[in-house]
Amino acid sequence: MDSRMKALAEQLVRYCISTKPGEKVLIEAQEAETTPLVELLIDAVYEAGGQPFVQYEIASVNRKLLKRCTEEQQMLQYQGYAELLKNVDSTIGIRGMINASELSDVPKEGMSCYSSAKAMLRKYRKDKKWVLLRYPTRALAQLANMSMEAYEDFYYSVCNLDYAALKAAAEPLAELMEKTDKVHITGPGTDLEFSIRGMNAVPCCGEMNIPDGEVFTAPVKESVNGTITFNLPSVFQDICFENIKLVFKDGKIIEAVSNHTADLNRILDTDEGSRYIGEFAFGIHPNIRKCTNDGSIDEKMWGSIHLTPGNFCEGTDNGNHSKIHWDMVLAQTPEYGGGKIYFDNVLIRENGRFVLEELKELNVQ
């Protein structure tokens, strides 16, 4: 057993969800390959005085169900899951990707049923402690264009970071965001403006995701205007989208193109809120410096931002509700084309590096 995995299990239980004696912890695992970490987490929860519970989901089995399912069937499928969620204090979600495209041939009706069931579960997570992470698999190593050994070295370097120190460095950015009205983002194919006035800003440094490293808020719902072009691939509903370009008018996405334009617009037409933005965030993880083709990691990339069509994040309610929550990432370091961000007409970041003195602790050396 890799000692780094045991250290990760301890961090997840002791720091990320701060398990207290008597607390109930649900370990939500995807794919059987995650079992070594699941077993270490069971031990760690017991050692912290908690009670562990385990729920498994297998992508290939899901595919079989979703290809001919009904919404009623999917909701019933997840009712027992929802009952368990209602009665626990915290959750640890482990995503073990074996095939990134396993659900790619599921009909849109099946994916819609799946989204509805997942949205139903979301309401039972409210006010609970939670953390979500990937499990290092060969599929993820291949996506990141790394050997398995190199990927594991990268994975543990970003997961076992000193997140308390990162949070201290992130606090001034969160404070500045809460004082800001107008945000202006420029770069290749991008000229976008919106307001974050009156919105909370939340630094995320290991309490909800591993790897973590972002500070998020939400735009005023109808304030987004202009164009943004995302330069990192984004896998959503098991389709890999590239070069996504969105055009906004009064908060709504009025034009959307990519290498899969029809699928992009189908997803953005999921419901009333899916063409509005629920999240705006800075990526600040110092050890994530290049694209891994894994959105849950790439959104934390140092020098990046992400915008999210769909539902708002807990803590920054801008009134946008949707079944989807799709983080799209724009990297602004020089190797990705650069770019600038202004707060109330003051330049705060250029080519990925913060220029204000109080934010320079977030810059990598």
N, C-alpha and C positions, 0 to 999 in steps of 0.2 A: 504494500500500500504506500503510495506516494505521501511523504510526510507533509507536503504542501497541501494536499487535499484535506488532511486532518486539520491543519491550521485554518483552512477555509471553512470547514464545518464549524469549528469553534467560533470563528468570526461571525458567521451567519447567525448562530444561536445566541452568542453572548453580546455582540455589538449591534448587528443589524436589526434584530427583533427584540433584543434585551429580554430574553426569557426569564420569567420570575417563577419561583416555586408555585406549583399548582396550576400554572397556565397550560392550556391545551393548544398544541401546535399541529397544524395540518401540513404535511409534506406532500406537495402536488408534483408528481414526477411524470415526465413524458419519456417513453421508451425504456425498455428493460436495461439498456446500457448504463443508465444512471444509478443502478442499484448500489455500486460501491459507495457513492456519496450519500445515498439514502440511508444506508446502514450506519455510516459515521454520524449522520444527523440524528438518527434515533438514539444512539449512545449519548451524543452531546445534549439532547433535550432531556433525557433521563438524568444525566449528571447535573443539569441545571435545576432539577426538581420539577420539570414539566412532564406533560403527558403527550407523547407523539401519536399522530394518526397518519396514515398513508393512503393516497389516491393515485392510481396509475392511469395513464392514457397512452394508447399506442396508435401512431399516425396511420399505419396501414389498416388497422381495424376501423378507425374513424372513416377512412376513405370508403370502405365497404358500406358502412352505415349511411354515409351522407349521399352516396350516389343515387339512392332511391328513397330517401327519408321524407317524412312530412314534418312540418313545424311542430305539430302536436306531439309527434314521436320524440323529437329532439328535446322538447321541454320536459316530457316525462322522463327521458333518459337522464336529465340533469337534476331532477327534483331531489333525489337522495343526496346528491352532491351538495345541493343548496342547503338541505337540512343540516348536513355536517358543517358547512361553512357558518351557518347561523350560530353554532354552538362552540366554535373555537375562538381563541384570543388572537391568534396570528397564523400566517401562512408562509411557507417557503416553497416557491415554485421553481422547479428545475426543468428546463427545456433541453431535451437531448435530441438534437436534430440528426437523423440518419440520412434522410433524403429531403432536401429543401423543396423539392417539387412533388412531394407525395400526393398533395391534394390538388394538383394543377389540372386534372381532368374531371374534377367533381363539377357537375352542372351548377350554374349560378343559383338555381333554386335551392340546392343543397347547401351551398355556402351561405345563402341568406338565412336558412334555418339554423345553421351553426352560429352565425353572428347573433341571432335572436337569443339563442340559449346562453351564449357567453355574456350577452348584455344583461340577461336575467341574473346570472351569477354575480355580476359586478355590484349590484345593489347590496348583496349580502357581505361584501368585502368592506363596506363603508365603516369607518371608525375602528378598523382592525389594523394591527401591525402586520406588515407584509414585506417580503423581499423576493425578488425574481432574478434568476440567473440562468445562463447557458451552462451546459455540461460539455467539456472538451471532447469532441468526437472527430473522427477522420473526415466526415462530411464538412464540418466547420473549418478544419485545417485546409481542406481542398478549396473551399470558398475563399479563404484568406490567402491562397497561393503560398502556403507554408507546408513544410514537412510536419509530421505529427509531433516530433520532438520540439521543433521550433515553436509550434503553436502552443504546446503545453507550457513552455517557458514564458511565452507572451501572456498566456491566459493567467497563470498564477502571479505574474508581475503586476497585472492590472487588477486582479481580484483581491490580492492580499496587500493592497496599498494601505498606508496610514491615512485612513479616511477622516479621522479627527483633525489632523493637520490640514487636510484639504478643505474641510468645512470652515476652519478659522480663516483661511485665505479667501473663501468664497463669500463670506458675510458682507464685506464692503460692496461687492457687486450687487447682491440682493438689496442692500440699502439704497444704492443708487437707482436701481430699477424702480423701486417703490416711489422715488421722487420724480420720476421721468414721465413726461407726457408723450412727446413725439419721438418715434423711432424711424430712422431712415437707413436703409440697407442698399449698398451699391456694389456692383461687380460685373463680371462678364454675363450678359444676358439678364441682369438683375437691377431693378430700380424700384424699390418697394417702400411704402410709407404706411404707418399705422400708429395708433395711440395705445399706450398701456396705462393711461392715467387711472388711478384709483384701484389698480390691480395689485394683489399680493405677489411677492416674489419669493420663491422657495428654493433654497440651496439643497441639492440632493447629493449627499456624500456618504453613501453606504447604508442608509436606513431603509431604502426601498428597492434598489437594484444593485446587482453586482455583475460586472464592474459598474461603478457609478461615476458621477462627475458631471453635473450640470446644474444650472440655475434656471428655473423656469417661471414663467408667468403666462398671461393670456392677453391677446389684443382685445381692445374694446370691439365687440362683435362686428359692427358695421363700419369700422374705421379703416379697414385694409384696402389700399388702392395701389395699383401698379403691377409690375411683373417680377417674378422670381424664377430662376432656372437652377434646379438642383443638380449638382455635379457628381453625387455619389449614387450608385445603384441602390434600389430599394425593393426588397422582396415583400410582397403583400399578397395574401391569399395564394401563396406559393407561385406567384408570377414575379419574375425579376424585371422591374421597370428601370429604365435608364433615361437620362436627359429629360426629366420631367420639367415641363414649363407650365406655370400657372399664371393666369391673368385675372386680376381682381378688380371689381368695381363695387364700392360701398360694402366691402366685407365678403362679397360672394365671388366664388370662382366662376367666371363667365367663359373662360376658355382653358382647356387642358389638353396638352399634347405630350407624347412620349413615344418610345419604341412600341408600346402596346396601347395606342390611343383609345381604341374601343373599350378595352378592359378598364383602363384608367377612368373613363367617363362613366362606365357602368358602376364602378365602385363609388365614385363621387355622387352618383344618383341614388345611393342606398336609402337616404331619407332626407328630411328637410335640413338637418344640421351638417350633412356630410360635405357640403360645398362652402362651409364657413370654418374658420380656424379656432381650435380649442386650446392651442398651446404655442408659445414662442419661447425658445430656450437657447442658452449658450452651452456648448460642450467645453469642459475644462479639465478633463483627465490628462495629466502630464505624460503618461506612458502610452496613450493611444495616439499615434502620430500618423497612421496611414489607414486607408480603407481596408476593412476585412470582409466586406460584402455581407455583413451581419448587422442589421439595423439596430439591434439592442446594444451593440458595442459601438458602432460608428456614430450614433447620436451623441456619445460622450467624447468624441474625438476633440483633442485640444485644437483650438482655432476654428471650430465649426459653430454653426447654429442649426437649429431645426424648427420648422413650422409643421403644424399638425392639423390637417383637415379632420374634423370630427369632434368628438366629445372633449370637454374641458378636463383638466387634471384636478383631482381633489386638492383643495387649498387655493385654487384660482378660478372660481366660478364666474365665467363671463356670460353665462346664460345659454351657451351652445350645447345642445344635447344631440347625440347621435349614437348609432350602434357601432360606428367605426371610430378608431383612433389611430391615425396613420402618420408616424413620424417620418418626415422627409428631410434629408440632411444636405446642407450646403457647407462645404469646406472652403475656408478663405485664406489658407496659408499660401505662400508663393507658388509651391509646386502644384497647387490646384487652381491657380489663376488669380489669387488674391481677392481683395475687396475691402470695403470700409463700412463701418457702422457709426452712426451719429445718434446721440441722445440730445434732443432739444437743440439741434444744430451744432453740437459740440462733438468733435471726433473723439470716440472712446476706444476704438480698436481699428487697427490697420494691418492687413495681411496676416490676421490671426493673433497679433500681439496687442495687448492693451497698452494704451499710451498714457493714461492717467496714473499719477504716482500711487494713489491708494489701491490700484488694481494690479500693479506690477508683480505682486507676489504670485499671481496666477500665470505669469509667463514662464515657459520652460527655459532653462539656461542653454 
